[in-house]
Amino acid sequence: MNLSDLTRNAYMLRGSLARRGYMRWWHSFSGIQPQTGETRTFFVEFLVLNPGLGGDSPILGQHPYYKKRGISPSYVCVKAGVFPDEEGNGGRQLHAFYPVSSLKATGSPLVMQVEDCFYSEERIRGYVDVTKEESRRRSLMTDAGAMEWDLEIHKAVSCNTGILAGSFFQALNALESYWHGEGVKSFFRGTVTLDGILYEVSPQVGNGYADKHWGRGFNRPWFQFSCGRLFSQRTGRELRHSVLAVCGCCPRFLFLPLRRKLLIQLTYTGEDYDFGFRPFVLSRCKWETKETNKRYIWHILAKNKDAVIKISGSCTKEQMLELKYENPRGVKSRLPLLAGAAATGTIQLYRRTSGGRELIDTLHMQQGFCEYRQGKT
């Protein structure tokens, strides 16, 4: 549901999750290079891993010393980067690791500061610089380069998963990973400098997105899809305050995995349609992933008592970047987590009637954001 809840966006790993858990705040946005007119899509993420184990230096789970001794990782990581361009070139991710002791954070609304990097609900700024020598260290899981950002954020549409991410289900560890989309439709304004090249970011450019994941592990499989650039076939216009958000989750009961669910919200011209938000109920949702030589393709069909939605989206492989993480146990998945910001596709939205269903609109998606990892870790 489109309901802001800053308490869910706060810094909040408790109990066992503080010693085996993670929080990640993700932002993606586009900028234009003023001289050339080139448009690139960037991302900035703040990741906190096992804060209850932290000390005065970052503990990297992929470092041979810690890996050999089975020591769990603990650190703050600032991840910044850019997705590949239309030809599949130039994509990279840059990592800066800090000890948990260097992080300063408030409650709700959240304000975080870790050395030169700052986060609030209305602004992010920071700087990451990785040398070629550092990029050769496997434990850092990073490319080489430098990126600086200073951005204002207006989070216009939220996706609140309701009771699924509430305190009761968190206490039961009902989900491996929880999700809150405080800014599934966001507008960014400011500048990004990538390797000395300045890009201007404005609300008119691209598909702004911001969300948070937290829990004891990453979803398996990992699937997420969002698009805030929707064009109505009925009116022929872009819908500036409409957005689609899709996230997979893996419910459990008494530590037993249940059938995977998709949480889907479409905010269409001020009206919200949501599917799959009731806990432990097998929602009427079918989805499949197809892989060709050049792209990944997703088909989704979901129903509730009032509406039906059909989603067909895809992203070319060359415009996707492999994001590198280790989980709270210090395990780096053998299966790649691929992310892209150039997904396209269509959404067909129907109203259910006594005689069947009536087409409300067909929406065309551009510059959609997607994350996908198949199978199990």
C-alpha positions as CSV (number, residue, x, y, z in Angstrom):
1,M,0.0,0.0,0.0
2,N,1.1,3.6,-0.7
3,L,1.8,4.5,3.0
4,S,5.0,6.1,4.2
5,D,6.5,4.6,7.4
6,L,9.9,6.1,8.4
7,T,10.1,3.7,11.4
8,R,10.6,0.8,8.9
9,N,13.3,2.8,7.1
10,A,15.2,3.3,10.4
11,Y,18.4,1.6,11.7
12,M,16.9,-1.4,13.6
13,L,18.5,-4.8,13.9
14,R,17.6,-6.3,17.3
15,G,18.5,-9.4,19.2
16,S,20.0,-12.2,17.1
17,L,19.7,-10.2,14.0
18,A,22.3,-7.8,15.3
19,R,24.8,-10.6,15.3
20,R,23.5,-12.3,12.1
21,G,21.7,-9.8,10.0
22,Y,21.9,-7.0,7.5
23,M,20.3,-3.8,6.5
24,R,20.7,-2.2,3.0
25,W,19.3,1.2,1.8
26,W,19.4,1.4,-2.0
27,H,19.0,4.4,-4.3
28,S,19.1,4.6,-8.1
29,F,18.8,7.6,-10.3
30,S,19.9,9.0,-13.7
31,G,22.0,11.9,-14.7
32,I,23.0,13.8,-17.9
33,Q,26.5,14.9,-18.9
34,P,25.9,18.5,-19.9
35,Q,28.5,18.7,-22.7
36,T,27.6,15.5,-24.5
37,G,24.0,14.8,-23.5
38,E,24.9,11.3,-22.4
39,T,22.5,9.8,-19.8
40,R,23.8,7.2,-17.3
41,T,22.0,5.5,-14.4
42,F,23.8,5.5,-11.1
43,F,23.3,3.8,-7.7
44,V,24.3,4.4,-4.1
45,E,23.7,1.9,-1.3
46,F,24.4,1.9,2.5
47,L,24.9,-1.6,3.8
48,V,25.3,-2.6,7.5
49,L,26.3,-6.2,8.1
50,N,26.2,-7.9,11.6
51,P,26.6,-4.7,13.6
52,G,26.5,-6.6,16.9
53,L,29.9,-8.2,16.0
54,G,31.6,-5.0,15.1
55,G,34.7,-3.4,16.4
56,D,37.2,-0.7,15.5
57,S,38.1,-2.2,12.1
58,P,35.9,-3.8,9.3
59,I,35.8,-7.6,9.4
60,L,35.7,-8.8,5.7
61,G,34.2,-12.3,5.4
62,Q,36.0,-12.9,2.1
63,H,39.5,-12.0,3.5
64,P,41.6,-15.2,3.8
65,Y,42.3,-14.6,7.5
66,Y,38.7,-14.4,8.5
67,K,37.4,-16.9,6.0
68,K,39.9,-19.6,7.2
69,R,38.8,-19.1,10.8
70,G,35.1,-19.0,10.0
71,I,34.7,-15.5,11.5
72,S,31.5,-13.8,10.4
73,P,31.8,-10.4,8.6
74,S,30.9,-7.1,10.3
75,Y,31.2,-3.7,8.7
76,V,29.5,-0.7,7.1
77,C,29.8,-0.7,3.3
78,V,29.1,2.2,1.0
79,K,28.5,0.9,-2.5
80,A,28.3,3.4,-5.4
81,G,28.4,2.8,-9.1
82,V,26.9,3.1,-12.5
83,F,25.0,0.6,-14.7
84,P,26.4,-0.3,-18.2
85,D,25.5,2.0,-21.1
86,E,23.4,1.0,-24.2
87,E,26.4,-0.9,-25.6
88,G,27.0,-2.8,-22.4
89,N,30.1,-0.8,-21.5
90,G,31.2,1.2,-18.5
91,G,29.3,-0.6,-15.7
92,R,31.1,-0.8,-12.3
93,Q,30.6,-0.9,-8.6
94,L,32.8,0.8,-6.0
95,H,33.0,-0.4,-2.4
96,A,34.3,1.5,0.7
97,F,34.3,-0.5,4.0
98,Y,34.2,1.1,7.4
99,P,34.1,-0.4,11.0
100,V,30.7,-0.4,12.6
101,S,32.1,1.8,15.4
102,S,32.5,4.7,12.8
103,L,28.8,4.8,12.1
104,K,26.6,7.4,13.7
105,A,22.9,6.9,13.4
106,T,19.7,8.3,14.8
107,G,16.3,6.7,15.2
108,S,13.3,7.7,13.1
109,P,13.6,9.6,10.8
110,L,17.0,8.1,10.1
111,V,20.1,10.1,9.8
112,M,23.4,8.2,9.2
113,Q,27.0,9.4,9.0
114,V,30.0,7.3,8.3
115,E,33.1,9.5,7.7
116,D,32.5,11.4,4.5
117,C,29.2,9.6,3.6
118,F,25.8,10.9,4.8
119,Y,22.3,9.6,4.6
120,S,18.9,11.2,5.5
121,E,15.4,10.8,4.1
122,E,15.9,14.0,2.1
123,R,19.5,13.9,1.1
124,I,22.5,11.7,0.4
125,R,26.1,12.7,-0.2
126,G,29.4,11.0,-0.2
127,Y,32.6,9.9,-1.9
128,V,34.2,6.6,-2.8
129,D,37.6,6.2,-4.3
130,V,39.1,2.8,-5.1
131,T,42.6,2.4,-6.6
132,K,43.5,-0.3,-9.1
133,E,45.6,-2.0,-6.5
134,E,42.7,-2.2,-4.0
135,S,40.4,-3.5,-6.8
136,R,42.6,-6.6,-7.1
137,R,41.9,-7.6,-3.6
138,R,39.2,-10.3,-3.7
139,S,37.9,-9.5,-0.2
140,L,36.8,-6.0,-1.3
141,M,34.6,-7.3,-4.2
142,T,35.1,-4.0,-6.0
143,D,36.1,-2.3,-9.2
144,A,38.4,0.6,-9.5
145,G,37.3,4.2,-9.9
146,A,36.0,7.3,-8.0
147,M,32.5,8.6,-7.6
148,E,31.2,11.6,-5.6
149,W,27.5,12.5,-5.1
150,D,25.4,15.2,-3.5
151,L,21.7,14.7,-4.0
152,E,18.3,15.9,-2.7
153,I,15.6,13.3,-2.6
154,H,11.8,13.6,-2.7
155,K,10.2,10.2,-2.0
156,A,6.8,10.6,-3.7
157,V,5.3,7.1,-3.6
158,S,5.8,4.4,-1.0
159,C,5.2,0.7,-1.0
160,N,4.4,-0.5,2.6
161,T,4.1,-4.3,3.0
162,G,1.8,-4.0,6.0
163,I,1.8,-6.7,8.6
164,L,4.4,-8.7,6.6
165,A,7.2,-6.4,7.8
166,G,5.5,-5.7,11.2
167,S,7.0,-6.4,14.6
168,F,5.0,-9.6,15.1
169,F,6.3,-11.3,12.0
170,Q,9.8,-10.0,12.6
171,A,9.7,-11.6,16.0
172,L,8.7,-14.9,14.4
173,N,11.5,-14.6,11.8
174,A,8.7,-15.3,9.3
175,L,10.7,-14.0,6.4
176,E,14.3,-14.5,5.5
177,S,14.4,-10.9,4.3
178,Y,12.0,-7.9,4.8
179,W,11.4,-5.1,2.4
180,H,10.1,-1.6,2.7
181,G,9.8,0.7,-0.4
182,E,9.8,4.2,1.2
183,G,10.6,5.8,-2.2
184,V,9.6,3.4,-5.0
185,K,8.9,6.6,-6.9
186,S,11.5,9.2,-6.0
187,F,12.7,12.4,-7.5
188,F,16.5,13.2,-7.3
189,R,18.2,16.5,-7.8
190,G,21.9,17.3,-7.6
191,T,25.2,16.2,-9.1
192,V,27.3,13.0,-9.5
193,T,30.9,13.1,-10.5
194,L,32.3,9.8,-12.0
195,D,36.0,9.6,-12.6
196,G,36.1,13.4,-12.9
197,I,33.2,13.7,-15.2
198,L,30.2,15.7,-13.9
199,Y,26.6,14.5,-14.4
200,E,23.5,16.6,-13.5
201,V,20.6,14.9,-11.9
202,S,17.1,16.4,-12.0
203,P,13.6,15.1,-11.4
204,Q,12.9,15.1,-15.2
205,V,15.7,12.6,-15.9
206,G,15.2,8.8,-15.5
207,N,13.5,6.6,-13.0
208,G,14.3,7.5,-9.3
209,Y,14.0,4.6,-6.8
210,A,14.8,4.1,-3.1
211,D,14.1,1.2,-0.8
212,K,15.3,-0.9,2.2
213,H,15.9,-4.6,2.8
214,W,16.8,-6.2,6.1
215,G,16.8,-9.6,7.7
216,R,19.0,-12.6,8.4
217,G,19.8,-13.5,4.8
218,F,19.1,-12.6,1.2
219,N,16.1,-13.9,-0.7
220,R,16.6,-17.1,-2.7
221,P,15.8,-16.6,-5.5
222,W,16.2,-12.9,-5.5
223,F,13.7,-11.0,-7.8
224,Q,12.8,-7.4,-7.9
225,F,11.3,-5.2,-10.6
226,S,10.2,-1.5,-10.5
227,C,9.4,1.1,-13.0
228,G,8.4,4.8,-12.5
229,R,8.5,5.7,-16.2
230,L,5.0,4.5,-17.3
231,F,3.3,5.7,-20.5
232,S,-0.4,5.3,-20.8
233,Q,-1.7,3.8,-24.1
234,R,-5.1,5.3,-23.3
235,T,-3.9,8.9,-23.1
236,G,-0.6,8.7,-24.9
237,R,1.1,10.5,-22.0
238,E,3.7,9.7,-19.3
239,L,2.1,9.2,-15.9
240,R,4.4,11.3,-13.7
241,H,3.1,10.0,-10.3
242,S,2.4,6.4,-11.2
243,V,4.8,3.5,-10.5
244,L,5.0,-0.3,-10.5
245,A,6.9,-2.1,-7.6
246,V,7.5,-5.9,-7.5
247,C,9.5,-7.8,-4.8
248,G,9.8,-11.5,-4.1
249,C,9.8,-12.9,-0.6
250,C,10.3,-16.3,0.9
251,P,7.8,-16.9,3.8
252,R,8.6,-19.5,6.5
253,F,6.5,-21.2,9.2
254,L,8.4,-22.8,12.1
255,F,11.6,-22.4,10.0
256,L,10.1,-24.4,7.2
257,P,10.1,-22.6,3.8
258,L,6.7,-22.0,2.2
259,R,5.9,-21.2,-1.4
260,R,7.6,-18.1,-2.8
261,K,5.4,-15.0,-3.0
262,L,5.5,-11.9,-5.1
263,L,4.4,-8.5,-3.5
264,I,3.1,-6.2,-6.2
265,Q,1.9,-2.6,-6.0
266,L,0.8,-0.5,-9.0
267,T,0.0,3.1,-8.2
268,Y,-1.9,4.3,-11.2
269,T,-3.1,7.9,-11.4
270,G,-3.5,8.2,-7.7
271,E,-5.2,4.8,-7.1
272,D,-3.3,1.8,-5.6
273,Y,-3.6,-1.8,-6.7
274,D,-1.8,-4.4,-4.5
275,F,-1.4,-8.1,-4.8
276,G,0.1,-10.7,-2.5
277,F,0.4,-8.7,0.7
278,R,-1.6,-11.1,2.9
279,P,0.8,-13.3,5.0
280,F,0.9,-17.1,4.5
281,V,-1.9,-17.0,1.9
282,L,-1.2,-18.5,-1.5
283,S,-2.0,-15.4,-3.6
284,R,-3.4,-15.9,-7.0
285,C,-0.1,-15.0,-8.7
286,K,1.8,-16.8,-11.4
287,W,5.2,-15.8,-12.6
288,E,8.0,-17.2,-14.7
289,T,11.5,-16.2,-15.9
290,K,12.8,-16.9,-19.4
291,E,16.4,-16.6,-20.4
292,T,17.5,-16.1,-24.0
293,N,20.9,-15.5,-25.4
294,K,20.5,-11.8,-25.1
295,R,18.0,-11.0,-22.3
296,Y,16.0,-12.1,-19.2
297,I,12.2,-12.0,-19.6
298,W,9.7,-12.0,-16.8
299,H,5.9,-12.7,-17.1
300,I,3.6,-12.1,-14.1
301,L,-0.1,-12.6,-13.8
302,A,-1.8,-11.6,-10.5
303,K,-5.4,-11.3,-9.3
304,N,-7.2,-9.9,-6.3
305,K,-10.9,-9.5,-5.7
306,D,-11.1,-6.2,-7.6
307,A,-8.4,-6.3,-10.3
308,V,-6.1,-8.3,-12.6
309,I,-2.6,-7.3,-13.6
310,K,-0.5,-8.8,-16.4
311,I,3.2,-7.7,-16.4
312,S,5.7,-8.6,-19.2
313,G,9.2,-7.1,-18.7
314,S,12.7,-7.8,-19.9
315,C,16.2,-6.5,-19.7
316,T,19.2,-7.2,-22.0
317,K,22.1,-9.0,-20.4
318,E,24.7,-6.6,-21.6
319,Q,22.9,-3.8,-19.7
320,M,23.0,-5.7,-16.4
321,L,25.7,-5.6,-13.8
322,E,26.7,-8.3,-11.4
323,L,26.3,-6.9,-7.9
324,K,28.7,-8.5,-5.4
325,Y,27.7,-9.2,-1.8
326,E,28.5,-11.7,1.0
327,N,25.6,-12.7,3.3
328,P,25.7,-12.4,7.1
329,R,27.3,-15.8,7.4
330,G,30.2,-14.6,5.2
331,V,29.1,-16.7,2.1
332,K,29.4,-15.2,-1.4
333,S,26.9,-16.8,-3.6
334,R,28.1,-18.8,-6.6
335,L,25.1,-17.6,-8.6
336,P,25.4,-14.0,-9.9
337,L,23.0,-11.3,-8.7
338,L,22.3,-9.3,-11.8
339,A,20.9,-5.8,-11.8
340,G,19.9,-3.4,-14.5
341,A,18.2,-0.1,-15.0
342,A,17.1,-0.4,-18.7
343,A,14.2,-2.8,-18.4
344,T,11.2,-2.4,-20.7
345,G,7.8,-4.0,-21.1
346,T,4.1,-3.6,-20.7
347,I,1.5,-3.7,-17.9
348,Q,-2.1,-4.5,-18.6
349,L,-4.5,-3.5,-15.8
350,Y,-8.0,-4.9,-15.7
351,R,-11.0,-4.2,-13.4
352,R,-12.9,-7.4,-12.5
353,T,-16.6,-7.3,-13.3
354,S,-19.5,-9.8,-12.9
355,G,-19.1,-10.7,-16.6
356,G,-15.3,-11.1,-16.5
357,R,-12.9,-8.2,-16.7
358,E,-12.6,-4.8,-18.3
359,L,-9.3,-3.3,-19.5
360,I,-8.5,-0.1,-17.6
361,D,-5.2,0.7,-19.4
362,T,-2.1,-0.7,-21.0
363,L,1.1,0.9,-19.7
364,H,4.4,0.9,-21.5
365,M,7.5,0.7,-19.2
366,Q,10.9,2.4,-19.8
367,Q,14.1,2.5,-17.8
368,G,12.8,-0.1,-15.3
369,F,15.0,-1.3,-12.4
370,C,15.4,-5.0,-12.0
371,E,17.5,-7.4,-9.8
372,Y,17.5,-11.1,-10.4
373,R,19.3,-14.1,-9.0
374,Q,18.1,-17.6,-9.8
375,G,18.0,-20.7,-7.7
376,K,19.6,-21.0,-4.2
377,T,22.7,-19.6,-2.7
